[in-house]
Amino acid sequence: MINVDLSTQNIFDSLKSDYTASSSNYYNKYAIAAEGLVLQLTASYSFNNFRNKQRGRADDASFKGGDAFKLIQQALNAQNLDIIMPY
């Protein structure tokens, strides 16, 4: 599979920024301007059509089965509390 992306920046030549910082002891003024249009062309090629069929977090199983999680769950169960995991 071939993917081709084209992106543009500063289409209207309007990328300008001014910044001023001052105090009783100093005065700084910065003026930043990009000149002209920027075009970026990116192409990529995928050698195979592999798709990961697993859904959810990659570390979901190890997180729920971790020792720290089990210890917390045991402590909460001893006090008749429960952990609610958002999905």
GUDO-51375 format. One record per residue: residue number from 1; chain; x, y, z of N, C-alpha, C in turn. Coordinates in pm, 1 decimal. Layout:
# residues N
<rec><n>NUM</n><chain>A</chain><n_u>X</n_u><n_v>Y</n_v><n_w>Z</n_w><ca_u>X</ca_u><ca_v>Y</ca_v><ca_w>Z</ca_w><c_u>X</c_u><c_v>Y</c_v><c_w>Z</c_w></rec>
...
# end
This chain:
# residues 87
<rec><n>1</n><chain>A</chain><n_u>84.9</n_u><n_v>-116.0</n_v><n_w>0.0</n_w><ca_u>0.0</ca_u><ca_v>0.0</ca_v><ca_w>0.0</ca_w><c_u>90.3</c_u><c_v>123.3</c_v><c_w>0.0</c_w></rec>
<rec><n>2</n><chain>A</chain><n_u>58.3</n_u><n_v>219.9</n_v><n_w>-81.4</n_w><ca_u>133.1</ca_u><ca_v>344.4</ca_v><ca_w>-88.8</ca_w><c_u>47.2</c_u><c_v>457.0</c_v><c_w>-31.6</c_w></rec>
<rec><n>3</n><chain>A</chain><n_u>105.0</n_u><n_v>534.9</n_v><n_w>57.9</n_w><ca_u>39.1</ca_u><ca_v>652.8</ca_v><ca_w>113.8</ca_w><c_u>115.6</c_u><c_v>776.2</c_v><c_w>69.9</c_w></rec>
<rec><n>4</n><chain>A</chain><n_u>44.4</n_u><n_v>875.1</n_v><n_w>22.1</n_w><ca_u>104.6</ca_u><ca_v>1001.7</ca_v><ca_w>-17.7</ca_w><c_u>29.8</c_u><c_v>1113.5</c_v><c_w>53.3</c_w></rec>
<rec><n>5</n><chain>A</chain><n_u>103.5</n_u><n_v>1199.7</n_v><n_w>123.2</n_w><ca_u>44.4</ca_u><ca_v>1311.3</ca_v><ca_w>196.1</ca_w><c_u>105.6</c_u><c_v>1441.0</c_v><c_w>146.6</c_w></rec>
<rec><n>6</n><chain>A</chain><n_u>22.8</n_u><n_v>1541.2</n_v><n_w>131.3</n_w><ca_u>68.5</ca_u><ca_v>1674.3</ca_v><ca_w>94.6</ca_w><c_u>17.1</c_u><c_v>1770.9</c_v><c_w>200.0</c_w></rec>
<rec><n>7</n><chain>A</chain><n_u>106.8</n_u><n_v>1848.3</n_v><n_w>258.8</n_w><ca_u>64.4</ca_u><ca_v>1946.7</ca_v><ca_w>357.7</ca_w><c_u>123.0</c_u><c_v>2082.3</c_v><c_w>320.4</c_w></rec>
<rec><n>8</n><chain>A</chain><n_u>51.0</n_u><n_v>2186.3</n_v><n_w>357.5</n_w><ca_u>95.3</ca_u><ca_v>2322.5</ca_v><ca_w>329.1</ca_w><c_u>91.9</c_u><c_v>2404.7</c_v><c_w>456.2</c_w></rec>
<rec><n>9</n><chain>A</chain><n_u>179.8</n_u><n_v>2502.6</n_v><n_w>461.1</n_w><ca_u>182.6</ca_u><ca_v>2596.4</ca_v><ca_w>573.2</ca_w><c_u>204.0</c_u><c_v>2736.0</c_v><c_w>517.6</c_w></rec>
<rec><n>10</n><chain>A</chain><n_u>153.0</n_u><n_v>2832.5</n_v><n_w>586.9</n_w><ca_u>170.5</ca_u><ca_v>2973.3</ca_v><ca_w>551.8</ca_w><c_u>118.8</c_u><c_v>3001.6</c_v><c_w>410.6</c_w></rec>
<rec><n>11</n><chain>A</chain><n_u>0.2</n_u><n_v>2954.3</n_v><n_w>380.0</n_w><ca_u>-58.1</ca_u><ca_v>2967.0</ca_v><ca_w>246.7</ca_w><c_u>-73.2</c_u><c_v>3114.3</c_v><c_w>205.9</c_w></rec>
<rec><n>12</n><chain>A</chain><n_u>-113.8</n_u><n_v>3198.1</n_v><n_w>298.8</n_w><ca_u>-140.0</ca_u><ca_v>3338.6</ca_v><ca_w>267.7</ca_w><c_u>-25.0</c_u><c_v>3430.2</c_v><c_w>308.7</c_w></rec>
<rec><n>13</n><chain>A</chain><n_u>92.4</n_u><n_v>3372.0</n_v><n_w>334.1</n_w><ca_u>210.4</ca_u><ca_v>3448.0</ca_v><ca_w>375.1</ca_w><c_u>178.9</c_u><c_v>3537.5</c_v><c_w>495.0</c_w></rec>
<rec><n>14</n><chain>A</chain><n_u>111.0</n_u><n_v>3478.2</n_v><n_w>593.8</n_w><ca_u>65.7</ca_u><ca_v>3556.3</ca_v><ca_w>708.7</ca_w><c_u>121.9</c_u><c_v>3505.3</c_v><c_w>840.9</c_w></rec>
<rec><n>15</n><chain>A</chain><n_u>222.7</n_u><n_v>3419.6</n_v><n_w>836.5</n_w><ca_u>279.0</ca_u><ca_v>3363.7</ca_v><ca_w>959.0</ca_w><c_u>374.5</c_u><c_v>3465.3</c_v><c_w>1020.2</c_w></rec>
<rec><n>16</n><chain>A</chain><n_u>321.2</n_u><n_v>3545.6</n_v><n_w>1110.8</n_w><ca_u>399.2</ca_u><ca_v>3650.1</ca_v><ca_w>1175.8</ca_w><c_u>363.5</c_u><c_v>3651.3</c_v><c_w>1323.6</c_w></rec>
<rec><n>17</n><chain>A</chain><n_u>463.3</n_u><n_v>3681.5</n_v><n_w>1405.4</n_w><ca_u>440.7</ca_u><ca_v>3685.2</ca_v><ca_w>1549.2</ca_w><c_u>529.3</c_u><c_v>3792.8</c_v><c_w>1610.5</c_w></rec>
<rec><n>18</n><chain>A</chain><n_u>473.6</n_u><n_v>3868.5</n_v><n_w>1703.1</n_w><ca_u>548.6</ca_u><ca_v>3969.9</ca_v><ca_w>1777.3</ca_w><c_u>538.9</c_u><c_v>3939.3</c_v><c_w>1925.2</c_w></rec>
<rec><n>19</n><chain>A</chain><n_u>649.0</n_u><n_v>3959.8</n_v><n_w>1995.3</n_w><ca_u>652.0</ca_u><ca_v>3934.3</ca_v><ca_w>2138.5</ca_w><c_u>731.7</c_u><c_v>4046.2</c_v><c_w>2204.3</c_w></rec>
<rec><n>20</n><chain>A</chain><n_u>678.8</n_u><n_v>4102.1</n_v><n_w>2310.6</n_w><ca_u>747.0</ca_u><ca_v>4208.9</ca_v><ca_w>2382.3</ca_w><c_u>749.5</c_u><c_v>4175.6</c_v><c_w>2530.0</c_w></rec>
<rec><n>21</n><chain>A</chain><n_u>866.7</n_u><n_v>4191.3</n_v><n_w>2589.3</n_w><ca_u>882.7</ca_u><ca_v>4172.5</ca_v><ca_w>2733.7</ca_w><c_u>959.2</c_u><c_v>4292.8</c_v><c_w>2787.1</c_w></rec>
<rec><n>22</n><chain>A</chain><n_u>907.0</n_u><n_v>4351.7</n_v><n_w>2893.5</n_w><ca_u>975.4</ca_u><ca_v>4469.1</ca_v><ca_w>2946.9</ca_w><c_u>961.2</c_u><c_v>4475.3</c_v><c_w>3098.5</c_w></rec>
<rec><n>23</n><chain>A</chain><n_u>1052.2</n_u><n_v>4548.6</n_v><n_w>3154.0</n_w><ca_u>1053.9</ca_u><ca_v>4572.9</ca_v><ca_w>3297.7</ca_w><c_u>1117.1</c_u><c_v>4710.0</c_v><c_w>3317.3</c_w></rec>
<rec><n>24</n><chain>A</chain><n_u>1139.5</n_u><n_v>4747.7</n_v><n_w>3440.5</n_w><ca_u>1203.3</ca_u><ca_v>4876.8</ca_v><ca_w>3463.7</ca_w><c_u>1350.3</c_u><c_v>4875.1</c_v><c_w>3421.1</c_w></rec>
<rec><n>25</n><chain>A</chain><n_u>1412.0</n_u><n_v>4756.7</n_v><n_w>3410.5</n_w><ca_u>1553.4</ca_u><ca_v>4744.5</ca_v><ca_w>3376.8</ca_w><c_u>1580.3</c_u><c_v>4700.0</c_v><c_w>3232.9</c_w></rec>
<rec><n>26</n><chain>A</chain><n_u>1482.2</n_u><n_v>4651.1</n_v><n_w>3160.8</n_w><ca_u>1509.5</ca_u><ca_v>4601.2</ca_v><ca_w>3026.4</ca_w><c_u>1385.0</c_u><c_v>4609.1</c_v><c_w>2938.6</c_w></rec>
<rec><n>27</n><chain>A</chain><n_u>1409.8</n_u><n_v>4598.5</n_v><n_w>2807.0</n_w><ca_u>1303.7</ca_u><ca_v>4596.9</ca_v><ca_w>2708.8</ca_w><c_u>1347.0</c_u><c_v>4503.1</c_v><c_w>2596.7</c_w></rec>
<rec><n>28</n><chain>A</chain><n_u>1267.8</n_u><n_v>4399.0</n_v><n_w>2568.3</n_w><ca_u>1296.2</ca_u><ca_v>4303.8</ca_v><ca_w>2460.9</ca_w><c_u>1175.2</c_u><c_v>4297.1</c_v><c_w>2368.9</c_w></rec>
<rec><n>29</n><chain>A</chain><n_u>1204.1</n_u><n_v>4301.2</n_v><n_w>2239.6</n_w><ca_u>1097.9</ca_u><ca_v>4285.9</ca_v><ca_w>2140.8</ca_w><c_u>1146.5</c_u><c_v>4186.8</c_v><c_w>2036.1</c_w></rec>
<rec><n>30</n><chain>A</chain><n_u>1063.5</n_u><n_v>4084.8</n_v><n_w>2010.7</n_w><ca_u>1095.1</ca_u><ca_v>3982.2</ca_v><ca_w>1912.6</ca_w><c_u>991.0</c_u><c_v>3989.2</c_v><c_w>1801.6</c_w></rec>
<rec><n>31</n><chain>A</chain><n_u>1037.6</n_u><n_v>3981.1</n_v><n_w>1679.0</n_w><ca_u>948.4</ca_u><ca_v>3974.8</ca_v><ca_w>1564.2</ca_w><c_u>989.3</c_u><c_v>3852.8</c_v><c_w>1481.5</c_w></rec>
<rec><n>32</n><chain>A</chain><n_u>895.6</n_u><n_v>3761.2</n_v><n_w>1461.7</n_w><ca_u>921.7</ca_u><ca_v>3638.1</ca_v><ca_w>1387.7</ca_w><c_u>827.4</c_u><c_v>3634.6</c_v><c_w>1268.3</c_w></rec>
<rec><n>33</n><chain>A</chain><n_u>883.7</n_u><n_v>3607.6</n_v><n_w>1150.9</n_w><ca_u>802.0</ca_u><ca_v>3598.9</ca_v><ca_w>1030.6</ca_w><c_u>861.0</c_u><c_v>3492.3</c_v><c_w>938.9</c_w></rec>
<rec><n>34</n><chain>A</chain><n_u>775.1</n_u><n_v>3407.0</n_v><n_w>887.3</n_w><ca_u>817.4</ca_u><ca_v>3307.6</ca_v><ca_w>788.3</ca_w><c_u>791.1</c_u><c_v>3366.4</c_v><c_w>651.3</c_w></rec>
<rec><n>35</n><chain>A</chain><n_u>884.1</n_u><n_v>3346.3</n_v><n_w>562.9</n_w><ca_u>870.5</ca_u><ca_v>3403.3</ca_v><ca_w>430.3</ca_w><c_u>825.1</c_u><c_v>3297.1</c_v><c_w>330.7</c_w></rec>
<rec><n>36</n><chain>A</chain><n_u>710.0</n_u><n_v>3318.5</n_v><n_w>273.4</n_w><ca_u>664.7</ca_u><ca_v>3232.7</ca_v><ca_w>165.6</ca_w><c_u>589.5</c_u><c_v>3108.4</c_v><c_w>208.6</c_w></rec>
<rec><n>37</n><chain>A</chain><n_u>541.9</n_u><n_v>3039.3</n_v><n_w>107.6</n_w><ca_u>463.8</ca_u><ca_v>2917.4</ca_v><ca_w>122.1</ca_w><c_u>555.0</c_u><c_v>2797.9</c_v><c_w>150.3</c_w></rec>
<rec><n>38</n><chain>A</chain><n_u>510.5</n_u><n_v>2707.8</n_v><n_w>236.0</n_w><ca_u>584.5</ca_u><ca_v>2585.0</ca_v><ca_w>265.6</ca_w><c_u>498.3</c_u><c_v>2466.9</c_v><c_w>220.1</c_w></rec>
<rec><n>39</n><chain>A</chain><n_u>553.4</n_u><n_v>2384.0</n_v><n_w>135.0</n_w><ca_u>486.4</ca_u><ca_v>2261.7</ca_v><ca_w>89.8</ca_w><c_u>566.8</c_u><c_v>2142.0</c_v><c_w>137.7</c_w></rec>
<rec><n>40</n><chain>A</chain><n_u>497.2</n_u><n_v>2040.2</n_v><n_w>185.7</n_w><ca_u>564.4</ca_u><ca_v>1918.0</ca_v><ca_w>230.0</ca_w><c_u>493.9</c_u><c_v>1799.1</c_v><c_w>166.4</c_w></rec>
<rec><n>41</n><chain>A</chain><n_u>571.1</n_u><n_v>1717.4</n_v><n_w>95.6</n_w><ca_u>519.5</ca_u><ca_v>1597.2</ca_v><ca_w>32.1</ca_w><c_u>584.8</c_u><c_v>1476.9</c_v><c_w>100.0</c_w></rec>
<rec><n>42</n><chain>A</chain><n_u>502.8</n_u><n_v>1386.4</n_v><n_w>150.6</n_w><ca_u>551.5</ca_u><ca_v>1267.2</ca_v><ca_w>219.2</ca_w><c_u>492.2</c_u><c_v>1144.6</c_v><c_w>151.8</c_w></rec>
<rec><n>43</n><chain>A</chain><n_u>577.5</n_u><n_v>1046.1</n_v><n_w>123.8</n_w><ca_u>530.9</ca_u><ca_v>920.8</ca_v><ca_w>64.4</ca_w><c_u>583.6</c_u><c_v>805.1</c_v><c_w>147.3</c_w></rec>
<rec><n>44</n><chain>A</chain><n_u>499.6</n_u><n_v>705.0</n_v><n_w>169.8</n_w><ca_u>541.8</ca_u><ca_v>585.6</ca_v><ca_w>243.1</ca_w><c_u>483.4</c_u><c_v>462.4</c_v><c_w>174.7</c_w></rec>
<rec><n>45</n><chain>A</chain><n_u>552.1</n_u><n_v>352.1</n_v><n_w>190.6</n_w><ca_u>510.1</ca_u><ca_v>226.8</ca_v><ca_w>129.9</ca_w><c_u>503.8</c_u><c_v>119.2</c_v><c_w>236.8</c_w></rec>
<rec><n>46</n><chain>A</chain><n_u>394.3</n_u><n_v>45.4</n_v><n_w>242.9</n_w><ca_u>376.4</ca_u><ca_v>-63.6</ca_v><ca_w>337.3</ca_w><c_u>397.8</c_u><c_v>-195.7</c_v><c_w>263.6</c_w></rec>
<rec><n>47</n><chain>A</chain><n_u>487.1</n_u><n_v>-280.1</n_v><n_w>314.9</n_w><ca_u>520.3</ca_u><ca_v>-405.1</ca_v><ca_w>248.1</ca_w><c_u>414.3</c_u><c_v>-513.1</c_v><c_w>264.4</c_w></rec>
<rec><n>48</n><chain>A</chain><n_u>335.0</n_u><n_v>-504.0</n_v><n_w>369.8</n_w><ca_u>229.8</ca_u><ca_v>-603.7</ca_v><ca_w>390.3</ca_w><c_u>104.5</c_u><c_v>-534.7</c_v><c_w>440.6</c_w></rec>
<rec><n>49</n><chain>A</chain><n_u>-3.3</n_u><n_v>-608.0</n_v><n_w>450.8</n_w><ca_u>-130.6</ca_u><ca_v>-552.5</ca_v><ca_w>494.2</ca_w><c_u>-163.3</c_u><c_v>-599.8</c_v><c_w>635.9</c_w></rec>
<rec><n>50</n><chain>A</chain><n_u>-63.0</n_u><n_v>-602.3</n_v><n_w>723.3</n_w><ca_u>-82.1</ca_u><ca_v>-650.0</ca_v><ca_w>860.5</ca_w><c_u>-162.9</c_u><c_v>-548.5</c_v><c_w>939.7</c_w></rec>
<rec><n>51</n><chain>A</chain><n_u>-262.1</n_u><n_v>-599.6</n_v><n_w>1011.8</n_w><ca_u>-340.9</ca_u><ca_v>-515.9</ca_v><ca_w>1101.4</ca_w><c_u>-349.0</c_u><c_v>-585.4</c_v><c_w>1235.4</c_w></rec>
<rec><n>52</n><chain>A</chain><n_u>-323.3</n_u><n_v>-511.3</n_v><n_w>1339.0</n_w><ca_u>-330.6</ca_u><ca_v>-564.4</ca_v><ca_w>1474.4</ca_w><c_u>-477.6</c_u><c_v>-578.0</c_v><c_w>1513.3</c_w></rec>
<rec><n>53</n><chain>A</chain><n_u>-522.3</n_u><n_v>-698.3</n_v><n_w>1543.1</n_w><ca_u>-663.4</ca_u><ca_v>-722.4</ca_v><ca_w>1573.9</ca_w><c_u>-695.2</c_u><c_v>-701.2</c_v><c_w>1721.8</c_w></rec>
<rec><n>54</n><chain>A</chain><n_u>-593.8</n_u><n_v>-683.2</n_v><n_w>1803.1</n_w><ca_u>-615.0</ca_u><ca_v>-663.3</ca_v><ca_w>1946.3</ca_w><c_u>-669.4</c_u><c_v>-523.2</c_v><c_w>1970.0</c_w></rec>
<rec><n>55</n><chain>A</chain><n_u>-768.9</n_u><n_v>-510.6</n_v><n_w>2051.8</n_w><ca_u>-827.8</ca_u><ca_v>-381.4</ca_v><ca_w>2084.3</ca_w><c_u>-791.7</c_u><c_v>-344.1</c_v><c_w>2227.5</c_w></rec>
<rec><n>56</n><chain>A</chain><n_u>-797.7</n_u><n_v>-217.4</n_v><n_w>2256.9</n_w><ca_u>-770.3</ca_u><ca_v>-171.1</ca_v><ca_w>2391.8</ca_w><c_u>-623.1</c_u><c_v>-142.6</c_v><c_w>2411.5</c_w></rec>
<rec><n>57</n><chain>A</chain><n_u>-584.8</n_u><n_v>-122.0</n_v><n_w>2536.6</n_w><ca_u>-445.9</ca_u><ca_v>-91.5</ca_v><ca_w>2568.7</ca_w><c_u>-358.6</c_u><c_v>-213.7</c_v><c_w>2548.2</c_w></rec>
<rec><n>58</n><chain>A</chain><n_u>-238.6</n_u><n_v>-192.0</n_v><n_w>2501.6</n_w><ca_u>-146.6</ca_u><ca_v>-303.2</ca_v><ca_w>2478.4</ca_w><c_u>-105.3</c_u><c_v>-367.4</c_v><c_w>2610.5</c_w></rec>
<rec><n>59</n><chain>A</chain><n_u>-97.3</n_u><n_v>-287.4</n_v><n_w>2716.3</n_w><ca_u>-54.2</ca_u><ca_v>-340.8</ca_v><ca_w>2845.6</ca_w><c_u>-172.7</c_u><c_v>-369.0</c_v><c_w>2937.7</c_w></rec>
<rec><n>60</n><chain>A</chain><n_u>-293.8</n_u><n_v>-376.6</n_v><n_w>2883.6</n_w><ca_u>-414.2</ca_u><ca_v>-393.7</ca_v><ca_w>2964.9</ca_w><c_u>-410.9</c_u><c_v>-521.8</c_v><c_w>3046.3</c_w></rec>
<rec><n>61</n><chain>A</chain><n_u>-373.5</n_u><n_v>-634.0</n_v><n_w>2984.7</n_w><ca_u>-373.7</ca_u><ca_v>-762.5</ca_v><ca_w>3055.0</ca_w><c_u>-267.9</c_u><c_v>-764.8</c_v><c_w>3164.5</c_w></rec>
<rec><n>62</n><chain>A</chain><n_u>-150.2</n_u><n_v>-713.5</n_v><n_w>3134.5</n_w><ca_u>-44.6</ca_u><ca_v>-714.6</ca_v><ca_w>3236.1</ca_w><c_u>-76.6</c_u><c_v>-617.5</c_v><c_w>3348.5</c_w></rec>
<rec><n>63</n><chain>A</chain><n_u>-145.9</n_u><n_v>-505.7</n_v><n_w>3316.4</n_w><ca_u>-182.1</ca_u><ca_v>-410.0</ca_v><ca_w>3419.5</ca_w><c_u>-281.5</c_u><c_v>-470.6</c_v><c_w>3518.2</c_w></rec>
<rec><n>64</n><chain>A</chain><n_u>-384.3</n_u><n_v>-534.9</n_v><n_w>3467.0</n_w><ca_u>-487.0</ca_u><ca_v>-592.6</ca_v><ca_w>3553.6</ca_w><c_u>-435.6</c_u><c_v>-714.9</c_v><c_w>3628.6</c_w></rec>
<rec><n>65</n><chain>A</chain><n_u>-336.2</n_u><n_v>-783.1</n_v><n_w>3575.0</n_w><ca_u>-286.4</ca_u><ca_v>-902.7</ca_v><ca_w>3640.5</ca_w><c_u>-159.8</c_u><c_v>-877.6</c_v><c_w>3720.7</c_w></rec>
<rec><n>66</n><chain>A</chain><n_u>-117.2</n_u><n_v>-752.9</n_v><n_w>3731.3</n_w><ca_u>6.1</ca_u><ca_v>-720.8</ca_v><ca_w>3801.8</ca_w><c_u>-6.3</c_u><c_v>-743.8</c_v><c_w>3951.1</c_w></rec>
<rec><n>67</n><chain>A</chain><n_u>107.8</n_u><n_v>-766.9</n_v><n_w>4016.8</n_w><ca_u>109.6</ca_u><ca_v>-795.0</ca_v><ca_w>4161.0</ca_w><c_u>59.0</c_u><c_v>-676.4</c_v><c_w>4242.4</c_w></rec>
<rec><n>68</n><chain>A</chain><n_u>95.8</n_u><n_v>-554.8</n_v><n_w>4203.9</n_w><ca_u>51.7</ca_u><ca_v>-437.5</ca_v><ca_w>4279.2</ca_w><c_u>-100.0</c_u><c_v>-425.0</c_v><c_w>4273.3</c_w></rec>
<rec><n>69</n><chain>A</chain><n_u>-156.9</n_u><n_v>-450.4</n_v><n_w>4156.4</n_w><ca_u>-302.1</ca_u><ca_v>-443.4</ca_v><ca_w>4142.0</ca_w><c_u>-370.0</c_u><c_v>-547.2</c_v><c_w>4231.0</c_w></rec>
<rec><n>70</n><chain>A</chain><n_u>-314.0</n_u><n_v>-669.0</n_v><n_w>4234.3</n_w><ca_u>-372.7</ca_u><ca_v>-774.7</ca_v><ca_w>4316.4</ca_w><c_u>-367.5</c_u><c_v>-738.9</c_v><c_w>4464.6</c_w></rec>
<rec><n>71</n><chain>A</chain><n_u>-256.4</n_u><n_v>-679.0</n_v><n_w>4509.2</n_w><ca_u>-244.7</ca_u><ca_v>-640.7</ca_v><ca_w>4650.9</ca_w><c_u>-346.3</c_u><c_v>-532.8</c_v><c_w>4687.3</c_w></rec>
<rec><n>72</n><chain>A</chain><n_u>-362.6</n_u><n_v>-434.6</n_v><n_w>4599.8</n_w><ca_u>-460.7</ca_u><ca_v>-328.9</ca_v><ca_w>4625.6</ca_w><c_u>-601.4</c_u><c_v>-386.7</c_v><c_w>4627.1</c_w></rec>
<rec><n>73</n><chain>A</chain><n_u>-629.2</n_u><n_v>-475.2</n_v><n_w>4531.2</n_w><ca_u>-761.9</ca_u><ca_v>-535.8</ca_v><ca_w>4523.8</ca_w><c_u>-791.2</c_u><c_v>-618.8</c_v><c_w>4649.0</c_w></rec>
<rec><n>74</n><chain>A</chain><n_u>-692.5</n_u><n_v>-692.9</n_v><n_w>4699.9</n_w><ca_u>-711.1</ca_u><ca_v>-771.8</ca_v><ca_w>4821.4</ca_w><c_u>-736.9</c_u><c_v>-681.3</c_v><c_w>4941.2</c_w></rec>
<rec><n>75</n><chain>A</chain><n_u>-663.6</n_u><n_v>-570.1</n_v><n_w>4949.8</n_w><ca_u>-682.7</ca_u><ca_v>-477.6</ca_v><ca_w>5061.8</ca_w><c_u>-821.5</c_u><c_v>-414.7</c_v><c_w>5057.0</c_w></rec>
<rec><n>76</n><chain>A</chain><n_u>-867.8</n_u><n_v>-378.8</n_v><n_w>4938.7</n_w><ca_u>-1001.3</ca_u><ca_v>-319.6</ca_v><ca_w>4926.9</ca_w><c_u>-1110.6</c_u><c_v>-422.3</c_v><c_w>4952.3</c_w></rec>
<rec><n>77</n><chain>A</chain><n_u>-1089.6</n_u><n_v>-545.9</n_v><n_w>4907.6</n_w><ca_u>-1188.3</ca_u><ca_v>-651.3</ca_v><ca_w>4933.3</ca_w><c_u>-1201.6</c_u><c_v>-679.5</c_v><c_w>5081.9</c_w></rec>
<rec><n>78</n><chain>A</chain><n_u>-1090.9</n_u><n_v>-667.4</n_v><n_w>5154.7</n_w><ca_u>-1095.7</ca_u><ca_v>-690.0</ca_v><ca_w>5299.0</ca_w><c_u>-1181.6</c_u><c_v>-584.6</c_v><c_w>5367.7</c_w></rec>
<rec><n>79</n><chain>A</chain><n_u>-1193.3</n_u><n_v>-466.9</n_v><n_w>5305.8</n_w><ca_u>-1275.6</ca_u><ca_v>-359.7</ca_v><ca_w>5363.1</ca_w><c_u>-1409.2</c_u><c_v>-347.4</c_v><c_w>5289.0</c_w></rec>
<rec><n>80</n><chain>A</chain><n_u>-1446.6</n_u><n_v>-448.4</n_v><n_w>5210.8</n_w><ca_u>-1570.8</ca_u><ca_v>-450.8</ca_v><ca_w>5134.9</ca_w><c_u>-1581.1</c_u><c_v>-333.5</c_v><c_w>5036.4</c_w></rec>
<rec><n>81</n><chain>A</chain><n_u>-1470.3</n_u><n_v>-298.9</n_v><n_w>4972.2</n_w><ca_u>-1467.8</ca_u><ca_v>-196.4</ca_v><ca_w>4868.7</ca_w><c_u>-1433.8</c_u><c_v>-262.0</c_v><c_w>4736.6</c_w></rec>
<rec><n>82</n><chain>A</chain><n_u>-1451.6</n_u><n_v>-190.0</n_v><n_w>4628.0</n_w><ca_u>-1423.0</ca_u><ca_v>-246.6</ca_v><ca_w>4496.0</ca_w><c_u>-1356.3</c_u><c_v>-140.3</c_v><c_w>4408.9</c_w></rec>
<rec><n>83</n><chain>A</chain><n_u>-1277.6</n_u><n_v>-185.3</n_v><n_w>4310.1</n_w><ca_u>-1211.9</ca_u><ca_v>-97.0</ca_v><ca_w>4215.9</ca_w><c_u>-1297.0</c_u><c_v>-91.8</c_v><c_w>4089.5</c_w></rec>
<rec><n>84</n><chain>A</chain><n_u>-1328.0</n_u><n_v>27.4</n_v><n_w>4043.1</n_w><ca_u>-1402.5</ca_u><ca_v>44.1</ca_v><ca_w>3918.9</ca_w><c_u>-1304.3</c_u><c_v>93.6</c_v><c_w>3813.9</c_w></rec>
<rec><n>85</n><chain>A</chain><n_u>-1284.6</n_u><n_v>13.2</n_v><n_w>3708.1</n_w><ca_u>-1191.2</ca_u><ca_v>47.7</ca_v><ca_w>3602.5</ca_w><c_u>-1267.7</c_u><c_v>109.2</c_v><c_w>3486.1</c_w></rec>
<rec><n>86</n><chain>A</chain><n_u>-1233.7</n_u><n_v>233.4</n_v><n_w>3445.4</n_w><ca_u>-1299.9</ca_u><ca_v>293.5</ca_v><ca_w>3329.6</ca_w><c_u>-1250.6</c_u><c_v>231.6</c_v><c_w>3200.4</c_w></rec>
<rec><n>87</n><chain>A</chain><n_u>-1339.1</n_u><n_v>219.6</n_v><n_w>3103.4</n_w><ca_u>-1302.1</ca_u><ca_v>165.3</ca_v><ca_w>2971.8</ca_w><c_u>-1336.7</c_u><c_v>263.3</c_v><c_w>2865.3</c_w></rec>
# end
